[in-house]
Amino acid sequence: MIPQNVPIICVGGSAGGLDAYERLLANLPPDLGTAIVIVNHLRTVSTRLHEILPNYTDMPVELTTEGLDIKPNHVFIIPSKRDLHVLNGEFRLMPISKPRGWPDVITVFLQSLTEHWHGKLVAVIVSGFDGDGADALCAIRKCGGTTIAQLPASAGQPDMPDSAIASGCVDFILTPEQIADQIMKIIGPTQSN
């Protein structure tokens, strides 16, 4: 059983998010001691992030499956057309709860973290349309987590960072490279795993 105190970095994005994911991962050490969960909202097309992102990090990058253990020094990718939850140290996949309109998979995952995870939490909202994730940022903060929005001027599509900032619950507004630096400060010295 994996301990439930592994820090989790949730990076939520959509349109234009790939650039942010690449820049962020390229600037994070592979032994940071955190689980990085990329929640990219795709309603209909399959994700290829687990094929693309290994070019930017030495951490294993895997598509999340039902019951997969949450491990440090790994990058996990949400599959398309699914809501992602955590329970008992594992990922849980459910059919997408909002199949029409803009998905809210980032909000759903962040809310699950606030209820079922005991490690450090960092919620990062990067480039994307609409405002997925913004509604959960105050809850992340309330449970002791840190919230970060990509600097809108550095985002291909600033809607999601703008919505996050408008929530009033964002601790830092940074470029992807600065986000990596801030995450390293939050997590502290490399965890021993």
DAGI-V987455 format. One record per backbone hydrogen bond with DSSP energy under -0.5 kcal/mol. NH is the residue of the N-H (numbers start at 0). CO is the residue of the C=O. Records with the same first field share a line. If there is no record, write none. Layout:
BEGIN
NH: CO ; CO
END
This chain:
BEGIN
5: 2
6: 32
7: 119
8: 34
9: 7 ; 121
10: 8 ; 36
11: 9 ; 123
12: 38
13: 126
16: 13
19: 15
20: 16
21: 17
22: 18
23: 19
24: 20
25: 21
26: 22 ; 23
27: 24
31: 28
34: 6
35: 33 ; 73
36: 8 ; 34
37: 35 ; 75
38: 10 ; 36
39: 37
40: 12 ; 38
41: 39
50: 47
51: 47
52: 48
54: 51
55: 52
56: 53
59: 72
61: 59 ; 74
63: 76
66: 90
67: 64
69: 88
70: 68
72: 33
73: 33 ; 70
74: 59
75: 35 ; 73
76: 61
77: 37
80: 41
81: 78
82: 93
84: 91
86: 89
89: 86
90: 67
91: 84
93: 82
95: 80
107: 103
108: 104
109: 105
110: 106
111: 107
112: 108
113: 109
114: 110
115: 111
116: 112
117: 3
118: 3
119: 4
121: 7
122: 145
123: 9 ; 121
124: 147
125: 11 ; 123
127: 156
131: 128
133: 130
135: 132
136: 132 ; 133
139: 135
140: 136
141: 137
142: 138
143: 140
144: 139
145: 120
147: 122
148: 171
149: 124
150: 173
153: 150
154: 151
159: 127 ; 156
161: 157
162: 158
163: 159
164: 160
165: 161
166: 162 ; 163
167: 164
168: 163
170: 146 ; 168
171: 146
173: 148
178: 174
179: 175
180: 176
181: 177
182: 178
183: 179
184: 180
185: 181
186: 182
187: 183
190: 31
192: 190
END
